[in-house]
Amino acid sequence: NEEGNGDAAPVNGNGLSASERIEMKPASAWDLDDCRTWLLEASRSIAKQWVEQAKDEGAGSDIPKGSVDELEGRLVESTLKLIDDLESELKRGSSKTNASMPGRKTIVTPRAASMGSLGIKWQHSHERGSGGRGGVGNSGKSVLGKRSRPGGGGADRASGSGKSAGQLLTLKTSKKLASAIGDAVAGEAFHRELKALVGRQQACKKKSLRNEAARERFRQMQRKPWLQARAQL
């Protein structure tokens, strides 16, 4: 009976709740809204875990006591602090990028009229850029003279450091999370849930790659008899 389930999460057209949709999305690609949605859902899960753990006689003294609603309220407050910390970190990175933009070198493209004055500088084999022992061409460097990195760190990134909100969140240790929200127990709980999610996503990715490799081998097996028959013609 769905009418009596007031806690049901909203679903999209594919029948997935918002939390399920976000869990299917790589954590490294999360934006700030995705982080907020996942943290709120994790708050509900952690609160229920704490209530169940508190019922055990051997439960540690560090397990928070209270009802599910009280513990969830405490964790939601921690979530809001953590989102504010992530937003501030993204803004700091963005301001650093904007400040560094005027200092970039202007790329000058030679024109046809000046082609006659261009010269060739021969390099020794040990010099970088010669193709010898020193390296090949501009390997590892961008046209601006800075070492390029995978992903480019372009303008489509959320912060100037080239990291999205999801990457900033997943890179935080339990101590950094605890420092951001001022609660060591909640910080450790969020970190544990986050690492479990990343582990599940990595396992799914590996399984997907194995399945794709198996499908490719099957296609090659189907193609092999046709190639053999054609070779005999």
C-alpha positions in Angstrom: 0.0 0.0 0.0 1.9 3.0 -1.3 -0.6 5.5 0.2 0.5 4.6 3.8 4.2 4.9 3.0 4.9 8.6 3.7 8.7 8.0 3.7 8.8 6.7 0.1 11.6 8.4 -1.9 10.6 10.2 -5.1 11.1 8.2 -8.3 11.9 9.3 -11.8 10.5 8.0 -15.1 12.7 4.9 -15.0 11.3 3.9 -11.6 14.5 4.7 -9.7 14.6 6.8 -6.6 16.8 9.9 -6.4 19.3 8.0 -4.1 19.4 5.0 -6.4 20.0 7.2 -9.4 22.9 8.9 -7.7 24.4 5.6 -6.5 24.5 4.4 -10.1 26.4 7.6 -11.1 30.1 7.5 -10.4 30.9 9.4 -7.2 33.7 11.3 -8.9 31.1 12.8 -11.3 28.7 14.1 -8.5 27.9 17.7 -8.3 27.0 19.5 -5.1 23.3 18.6 -5.3 24.2 14.9 -5.8 26.4 15.1 -2.7 23.6 16.6 -0.7 21.1 14.0 -1.8 23.4 11.1 -1.0 24.5 12.5 2.4 20.8 13.0 3.4 20.1 9.4 2.4 23.2 8.2 4.2 22.0 10.1 7.3 18.8 8.0 7.5 20.8 4.8 7.1 23.4 5.7 9.7 20.7 6.7 12.2 19.0 3.3 11.9 22.3 1.5 12.3 23.1 3.5 15.5 19.7 2.6 17.0 20.2 -1.1 16.2 23.8 -1.0 17.6 22.6 0.7 20.8 20.3 -2.3 21.5 23.3 -4.6 21.8 24.6 -5.1 25.3 28.2 -5.0 24.1 27.7 -1.7 22.2 30.6 0.8 22.7 30.2 4.0 24.6 30.8 6.0 21.5 27.6 4.9 19.9 25.1 7.8 20.0 21.9 7.2 21.9 18.5 8.4 21.0 15.6 7.8 18.7 15.9 7.5 14.9 14.4 10.9 14.4 16.8 12.5 16.9 19.9 10.9 15.5 18.8 11.6 11.9 18.4 15.3 12.8 21.9 15.3 14.3 23.3 13.8 11.1 21.3 16.2 8.8 22.8 19.1 10.6 26.3 17.6 10.0 25.3 17.1 6.3 24.5 20.8 6.0 27.9 21.7 7.5 29.7 19.4 5.2 27.9 20.8 2.1 28.9 24.3 3.2 32.5 23.2 3.5 32.4 21.6 0.0 30.9 24.7 -1.5 33.5 26.9 0.1 36.2 24.7 -1.2 34.8 24.8 -4.7 34.6 28.6 -4.5 38.2 28.9 -3.3 39.4 26.8 -6.2 37.3 28.8 -8.7 38.7 32.1 -7.4 42.3 30.8 -7.8 41.6 29.8 -11.4 40.1 33.3 -12.2 43.1 35.0 -10.6 45.6 32.9 -12.6 43.9 33.5 -16.0 45.5 37.0 -16.7 49.0 35.6 -16.2 48.7 33.0 -19.0 50.9 33.4 -22.0 49.3 34.4 -25.3 49.7 31.8 -28.1 51.0 33.5 -31.2 50.3 31.7 -34.5 52.8 32.5 -37.3 51.2 34.1 -40.4 51.9 33.3 -44.0 53.8 36.6 -44.5 56.3 35.7 -41.7 56.9 32.2 -42.8 60.1 33.2 -44.6 61.8 34.3 -41.4 61.1 31.1 -39.5 64.2 29.1 -38.8 65.1 25.5 -37.7 66.9 24.9 -34.5 68.7 21.5 -34.5 68.9 19.7 -31.1 71.2 17.1 -29.8 69.9 13.7 -29.0 70.1 14.3 -25.2 67.9 17.4 -25.3 64.2 17.2 -24.6 62.0 17.6 -27.6 64.6 16.0 -30.0 63.0 12.6 -30.1 66.1 11.1 -28.6 66.9 10.1 -25.1 65.5 13.3 -23.6 62.0 12.7 -24.7 59.7 13.0 -27.7 58.4 16.4 -28.8 56.2 18.2 -26.3 55.4 15.0 -24.4 54.0 15.7 -21.0 53.7 19.5 -21.7 50.8 21.6 -22.9 51.2 24.5 -25.3 51.3 26.8 -22.3 54.4 25.2 -21.0 52.7 23.5 -18.1 52.5 19.8 -17.6 49.2 18.5 -18.8 47.1 16.1 -16.7 44.6 13.4 -17.7 41.1 15.0 -17.8 42.5 18.3 -18.8 41.2 20.2 -15.7 39.2 22.4 -18.1 36.5 24.9 -17.5 33.9 22.1 -17.3 35.3 21.2 -13.9 33.6 22.5 -10.8 36.7 23.8 -9.1 40.0 25.3 -10.1 41.9 22.3 -8.8 40.2 20.2 -11.6 38.1 18.3 -9.0 34.3 18.0 -8.8 32.3 18.1 -5.6 32.1 14.3 -5.6 35.9 14.0 -5.9 36.5 16.4 -3.1 34.1 14.5 -0.9 35.5 11.0 -1.7 39.1 12.2 -1.1 38.3 13.4 2.4 39.5 11.1 5.2 37.4 10.4 8.3 39.5 13.0 10.2 38.8 15.7 7.6 35.1 14.9 7.6 35.1 15.0 11.4 36.9 18.4 11.4 34.5 19.8 8.8 31.3 18.9 10.8 32.8 19.0 14.3 31.6 15.4 15.1 34.2 12.6 15.1 31.6 9.8 15.3 29.5 11.2 12.5 32.5 11.9 10.4 33.7 8.3 10.7 30.2 7.0 9.9 29.9 9.1 6.8 33.4 8.0 5.7 32.5 4.3 6.2 29.3 4.7 4.1 31.2 6.6 1.4 33.9 4.0 1.1 31.4 1.2 0.9 29.6 3.0 -1.9 32.8 3.6 -3.9 33.7 -0.1 -3.4 30.4 -1.2 -4.8 30.7 1.2 -7.8 34.2 -0.1 -8.6 33.0 -3.7 -8.4 30.2 -2.9 -10.8 32.6 -1.2 -13.2 34.9 -4.2 -13.2 32.0 -6.6 -13.8 30.8 -4.4 -16.7 34.3 -4.5 -18.2 34.5 -8.3 -17.9 31.0 -8.7 -19.5 32.0 -6.4 -22.4 35.3 -8.4 -22.9 33.3 -11.6 -22.9 30.8 -10.2 -25.5 33.7 -9.1 -27.6 35.3 -12.6 -27.5 32.0 -14.1 -28.4 31.7 -11.8 -31.4 35.2 -12.8 -32.5 34.3 -16.5 -32.2 31.2 -16.0 -34.4 33.3 -14.2 -37.0 36.1 -16.7 -37.1 34.3 -19.4 -39.1 33.2 -16.8 -41.7 36.9 -15.6 -42.1 38.1 -19.2 -42.4 35.5 -19.9 -45.1 36.4 -16.7 -47.0 40.2 -17.5 -46.8 39.5 -20.9 -48.5 37.9 -19.2 -51.6 
